[in-house]
Amino acid sequence: MFRLLPLLLLWIWTASALLRVPLRRNPTIRTQMRAEGLLDQFLKDNQPDTFNRRYAQCFPPGTQSLRLGRSSEKIYNFMDAQYYGEIRLGTPEQNFSVIFDTGSSDLWVPSSYCVSQACAFHRHFKAFKSSSFHHDGRTFGIHYGSGHLLGVMGKDTLRIGNLTVLNQEFGESVYEPGSTFVTAKFDGVLGLAYPSLAEIIGKPVFDNMLAQKILDEPIFSFYLSRSKSKSVPEGQLLLGGTDESLYSGPINWVPVTIKGYWQIRMDSVSVQGVSSLCRRGCEAIVDTGTSLIAGPPREILRLHQLIGATPTHFGDFVVDCARLSSLPHVTFVLGEVEYTLTSEHYIRKETFSSRELCFTGFMAAEMFSADGPLWILGDVFLTQYYTIFDKGQDRVGFARAKHAVEESQFDQ
């Protein structure tokens, strides 16, 4: 009996070392706006320069990210984000729904002092109700290409599941102009990228967890699913390790090339076995903040030509739904391992006014790093592959997700 006690204690300690954060899947902002007939006007109003001309006078003079001609694709990540989870801030706790986003590094939620229409539809942080809140005094601005946040900084206790992070720096948004965040289902964003990507000065959440030694391993991992089966979770974020029951086969590790985004080297992209894109290798970021796979416009146009897709005036592409079974496979090669997506994986079906449309999961994006144009591997890719982010060794791991395609995805 006494021999079993140490083993029992070890099991209890190990079981508590991995925190599971349930994620739920909602329609993207793009899908909602398209269904409501608002997408066309939204895209016109939120062109970066149009947005900046309209709202620049509302921000402090000299705000760098609002200068004309400067653009970013971050907003499209949030426009196409699907997976959200819950966090709590303050004492007593205040609940918020956030995107756990590997494509950014900041934590922000709406403030109770927010004056924008968007804040009326979301939960607000009430600093005056938290006994553990510390006012910072600094202001911040985050530019998302077609949207901009302005706010004040503070520190408070952050809780995710049963983990407690003390003195976490975060932003309270007080001004969110435009319509981007009005439609958003999330209250805020919790960034999981490297500190160099942060707009807000201070340690990002995961780095704070490591500094406060509340995790056993410097690892977090994502399981995302498109299955409608009740026995399969919509998604999970695991902090401090992995869950072998959620993936099959070996883990393929790919080193991070630049510590900002979770940026890796991609060997090539092929359509139906013919390597015609990213021929000499290219850079890609692994981004849980977007549902799509994005790439340089010329490459994405060529990809759609090979698929036989037709562009829409909204910037996305459609195919004839009757052709789905004959569409080619698209293969991404990472670390000399092939990751193949069938049409079931990269086509999403949407219904408008009783008409069924089949959209591809690929989109053009002008993003660059020091090594050239960037591809974005979003949820179209990540729903098929369990993904592990290792900050201890600066690498990203991929393994085949279990139950990733349990039923046809054409109704998504």
N, C-alpha and C positions, 0 to 999 in steps of 0.2 A: 504493500500500500504506500509506504513512504517513498519507494522508488518512483512511483507514478506521480507524486506531488510535484517534483521539479519539472517533469514533462508537461503536467497540466498548467503550471505557472507559465512555462515557456509558450504554450499554445495561446493562453490568454493574452500574454504580452504581444505576441506576433499578430494576433487577430486584431488588436487595437492599433497596430502600427500603420495600417492602410485605411485611409479615409475615402469613402465612396460618396460622391456628390451626384445625386440624380439629376439628369438633364432632361428637359422636355423639348419637343419639337413643335414649332409653330410655323404658319405660313410666313414667307419672307415679306418684307416691305414691298418689294417689287411685285410679288404675287397679289398682295392685297390691293395695291394701287391699280394694277391692271384690271382686277375684277371690278373695281369701283369706277373705272374710266378716268382715273386721275393721273396715270403714269405719264402720258404725253406732256401735260402741262408741268408736272413735277420736273421732268428732265429738262424742259426749257428753262424753268425758273432757277434750277440748281446747277447750271453750267458754272464752273468755278469763277470765271470773270464776271458773269452776270450776278452771281451771289455776292461777290466781293464789292462790286460797285453799289449794290443795294444796301449792304449792311456795314461797309467799312467805317462809316461815320459813327456807328454805334459802339465801336471798340476804341481803346486807348490809341492815340496817335503813334504811328510807327510800328504797329503790330506786324511783325515780319511775315507771318503766314497768310496775311490778307493782301499782300502786294499782288497786283495784277500780273497775270502770266504764270503764277505759281499754282501748281495743281498737284493733287494727290489722289490715289485711288482708294484711300482708306474708307471713304464714305460708302463706296460700293460694296465693301466688305460688310458693313452694317446693314446696307440696303438688302443684302442677300443673306443675312445671318438667320439661322434657324434654331439653334440650340441654346437654351438658357437654363440657369440654375439659381439657387437661393443663397444669399449671404445675410449676415446680421451685423449691424454696426451700433456701437454705443452701449451705455448702461443706464436704464434697461435697454434690451435689444430692440432695434428697429430693422424690419425685414425689407430686403430689396431683391429684385430679379435682375441678374446681370448676365452678359455674355462673357464666358470664360474664353478670352481671345488671345491666341498665340501670335496674333499679328500686331499687337500693341503692348505697352508696358504699364499704362496708368490705371489707377482705380478712381472712378468718379461716380457719383450719384447726384440726383437733383437736390437742391437745397430748398428748405422751406421759404427762403427769400427769393426764389426764382420768379421772374416776371414774365416768362415766355409761355405761350399757349401750350407748348409741348409738356411743360411741367404739370399742367392741370390734369393730365391724363396718367400721371405716374406718381409713385410714392415719393415723399420728400424726407430728407434727413433734417431732424429738428435738433440742432446742436444744443439749444437751451434746455432740452429734456435729458441730456446725457451727462451724468456725473463724471464720466471718464474722458470727456472731450477736452482737447487743448487747442485753442485758437492759434493759427500759424501767422496770420497777418499778410502773407504773400498772396498775390493774385496769379492766375494761370489762364492760358488760352490753349486750346487744342484744335488744330485745323484738320478737318476731315474731307478736304477737297470740295465738297458741295455743302458743307455745313461747318459751323464753328461753335465751340463752347467757350464761355467765359465764366470764371468762377473764383472762389477763394479756397485756400488750402487749410487743412486742419489735421489733427491726429486723434485717433480714438481706437478703442478695442474692436477688432474685427473677429467675427466667429464664422467659421465654415464647418458645418457638421459639428463634431465634438472638438475641433481644433480652435484654439484661441491665439490670436496674434496681437501682441501688445503694441501700443504706440504706432499704429499703421498710418503712414501719410496717405491722404486721399484728397480728392477735389470735390467741392460742393459746387455744382453748376448753378449759376444764377441767371444765365442768359443763353438760350438755345434758339436762335432765330431760324426762320424758314420752317418748312413742313416735314423735314426729314424725321425728326424725333417725335413728331405728333403721332405718326402711324406706328412707330416702333412698339413692340410688345414688351421690350426690356426697359427697366428703369435706368440702368447704367452699364458700365463696362469694367471688367476686371482683367487687366492685361497680364499675360504670362510670358512675354518676350524678355529680352535682355535689358538691363538698366540703361544702356546707351540709347535705347529707343524712346525712353521716357521723356515726356514734356514736363511732368511734375518732378521737381527735385526731391530725391529721397529714394529709399529702397522700394522696389516693386514688391508685391505681396509674397510671391514665392521666395524671393531673396531674403525677405524678412523672416519667413518660416525657417529657412536654412540658418540664418544668423541666430535665431532664438532656439535652434536645435529641437524643434517640435516634430520633425520628421526623421525616420530612420534612414531613408535614402533620398538623395537629391534628385528624385525622379517624380514626374507625374505622367499620366497616360490617359488617353481618350478612347472610349468605345462609343461609336455613333451608329445608330441603326435607322433604316427607313422601313423596317418591317412594321406591319400593323398588328402582329400577333401580340396578345396581352402577356404572353409568357416571355417575351423578349423586351428588355428595357429600351426606351427611346434613346437613351444615351447615359453614359456615366463618365465622370471625371474622377480618376483615382489619384489621390495625393500621397506620395511617399512610396510608390511601388507600382506593381502590375498585378493583374489577375489572369492566371494561365487558363482559367475556364472560359475566358472571353476570346481567346485566339487559338489558332492551331498552327503547327509547323514551327520552324525556327524563326528567330528574330534576325532580320537583316539590319545591321547598323550602318549608318551613313554619317560621316563627320560633319559638324557645322563648319562652314567656311568663313562666315563673318558673324560676329556676335552682336547682332542687333535684332533682326527678325531671326526665326529659326531657319536659317538659310543653309541650303545644302547644294551639292553639285548633282545635276541630272545628266545622265549619259546621253540619252536620246529620247525621241518620241516617234513612234511609228504607227502607221495606219495599215491594218491588215497585213502586218509583217514587213512592210516596206518602210525603211527608216528615211523619212523625208523632212523631219522637223528636228530642230536642236541637234543638227548633224555632228557638230564638233563639241558637243557638250554645252550646257548652259546652267545658269543659276536658278534655283527655285526656292520659294519659302513655303513652309508648312503652316497653314493658316486655318484655325478652327473658327475664325470670325467671318468666313464666307462660305456659302453653300456651293459655289461654282469652282471650276478650274479656269484660271485666267492665264493669258500669255500675251506676248508681243502681237500687236494688231496684224502684222503681215503673216506671222506664223498661224495665228488663229483663223485668218481668212483662208489660208491654204488648207488648214485642217478641215474647215467646213466645206471647202470645195471637194475634198476627197470623200467626205461623208455624203455630200449631195444636199447640203442644207442651204436654205434661202434666208438672207438677212431681213429683219424687220426694221422699221424706222425707230424702234426703241433700243436698238443696239444689240439685240440678241438674235438667235437664229432658230428657224423651225424646219421640220422635216414632215413629209407626208406620213401620217400615222399608219397608213397601210403598208409602209415600207419597213417598219421597225425590225421585223425578223431578218431582213436582208442587209441591215446596216453593218459596216465593217467594225472590227475590234480596234480599239486604240490602246497602245501599249506604252507605258512609261518605264524607262530603265534607270534604276537607282542602285548604285553600288553593284553594278553588273547583274542585278536581279530584275527580271521582267515583272511588271505589274499591269495586268491586262484588264481593261474595262470593256464589257459588252454593251450593246445598245440598252439593255435592261438597266445598266448602271448609270449611263450618261444621258439618258433621255428622261424628261419629266413631262407628264401629261397634265394639262390644265383645261378646264371647261369654262367657256364664256358664252352666255346667251345660247345655251344648248349646243354650242359648237365646240368640238374637241380639237385642241392644238397640242402639238408635240414639240417642245423646246429642247434644244441641246443644253448640256451643262457646261458649255465652253463659252468664254467671253474674252474680248480684247481688253487689255489693261496696259497703260503706259507707266510701268514701274521700272526703276533702275537702281542698281547698286554699283559699287566701284568696279565690279567685274562685268557690267553690262546689263541688258534687259533681264527682267525677272519673270518667271512663271509663278503662279500661285496655285498650290495644291490645296483646294478647299474640300468641303464636305462630300462632293461628288466622288472624290478619291478616298477620303477618310472613312466614309461609311463602309467601304469594302476592306479597309486595312486598319487593324488595331495599331495605334501610334503611341510611341513612348518617347518622352522628352527627357534626356539625361543631362542635367547641368553639371554633374560631377565630372563627366568625361566629354561634355560638349558634343553630343551626338543625338541623332534621331533614329529610332528603331521602328521597323514595320513588320507586321505579321498578319496573316490572313485572319480577318475577323470572323468569328463563329456567328451564324445566323444573320450574316450581313444581307443576304438576299434569300429570305425565307419564302417570299412569294413575289409575284410580278410587281415591278416597280413602275409600270407604265401608268398607274393611277395616282402617282404622287404629284 
